Every structure is written in C-alpha cells, then in structure tokens.
Amino acid sequence: MAKKGQIFHHYSFETKKKAVTMRLEGMTKKEVASALQISDIGRLKVWMRKYRELGEEGLVDRRRRIVYSDPDTERDEKEQLFAGVDNK
C-alpha cells in the first residue's frame, strides 16, 4: 500500500530491458540498481519474474490510461459502458 507523500518512480521499457539483461549476465541486483539508478531493488525481482513468464511483453507498463485519438470512438465506448447504469 502506498504511503502518504510517497513518490513513485516510472522506468522506461529500455531501462527495464537493460536491467533484466544485466541480471541475466550475472550482475547482482544491488549492482544493477546502482548502475541504472533504480531506487527499489525489489522492482528488479518483479521485472525478472514478468520477463520469465511473458518475455519482453511483460516489461511493458499497462497501468496508464488509454488515450483516444478519435472522439467518436471514445464517446461510443463510454455509451456502451454506461448503457446498463440507471442514472437517478
């Protein structure tokens, strides 16, 4: 659970991929974190697990919201989402 005032760090796909490669080459988590300036060593463990399970696709960040380029598409999807909701 996040703590009040906690600052989250976002790492690029390239950084994650490089970290995994360095670990596979035999570097320790501490060495990799120091070299790539990763503040949370536990992140490396998570990235390694996702890489083993899903390959490079597992390193892609999927938490960000979807950005629509077509306003009609966005409106249609919102209408479908709220079609079953009774607005009172």
C-alpha positions in Angstrom: 0.0 0.0 0.0 1.3 3.4 -0.8 2.2 5.8 1.9 1.1 9.4 2.1 3.6 11.6 0.3 5.3 8.6 -1.4 6.9 9.4 -4.7 6.5 6.8 -7.4 9.3 6.3 -10.0 8.5 5.3 -13.5 11.1 3.4 -15.5 11.1 3.2 -19.3 10.9 -0.1 -21.2 14.5 0.3 -22.2 15.7 0.6 -18.6 13.7 -2.5 -17.6 15.1 -4.5 -20.5 18.6 -3.4 -19.7 18.2 -4.3 -16.1 17.0 -7.8 -17.0 19.8 -8.2 -19.4 22.4 -7.2 -16.8 20.9 -9.7 -14.3 21.0 -12.5 -16.8 24.6 -11.7 -17.5 25.3 -12.3 -13.8 25.3 -8.9 -12.1 23.8 -8.7 -8.6 20.5 -6.8 -8.0 22.5 -4.3 -6.0 25.0 -3.7 -8.8 22.2 -3.3 -11.4 20.2 -0.9 -9.2 23.3 1.2 -8.6 24.3 1.3 -12.3 20.8 2.2 -13.5 19.9 4.4 -10.5 16.9 2.2 -9.6 15.8 3.2 -6.1 13.8 0.0 -5.3 15.8 -3.2 -5.6 12.6 -5.2 -5.2 11.5 -3.9 -8.6 14.2 -5.9 -10.3 12.8 -9.1 -8.8 9.3 -8.2 -10.2 10.7 -7.4 -13.6 12.7 -10.7 -13.7 9.5 -12.7 -12.9 7.5 -10.9 -15.5 10.3 -11.4 -18.1 10.4 -15.1 -17.3 6.7 -15.5 -17.6 5.8 -13.2 -20.5 9.1 -12.3 -22.2 9.7 -8.6 -23.2 5.9 -8.1 -23.3 5.9 -8.5 -19.6 8.0 -5.4 -19.1 5.5 -3.1 -20.8 3.7 -0.8 -18.4 0.0 -1.3 -18.8 -1.2 0.9 -15.9 -1.6 4.1 -17.8 -5.0 5.1 -19.1 -5.8 4.8 -22.7 -5.6 7.9 -24.9 -8.1 8.1 -27.7 -7.3 9.9 -30.9 -10.9 9.7 -32.2 -13.5 11.4 -30.1 -16.3 9.3 -31.7 -14.7 6.1 -30.6 -14.3 7.4 -27.0 -18.0 8.5 -26.9 -19.2 5.2 -28.3 -17.2 3.2 -25.7 -18.5 5.4 -22.8 -22.1 4.9 -24.0 -21.6 1.2 -24.0 -20.0 1.3 -20.6 -22.9 3.3 -19.0 -25.7 1.7 -21.0 -26.7 -0.6 -18.1 -26.3 2.1 -15.4 -29.5 3.7 -14.2 -28.9 7.4 -13.8 -31.1 8.8 -11.0 
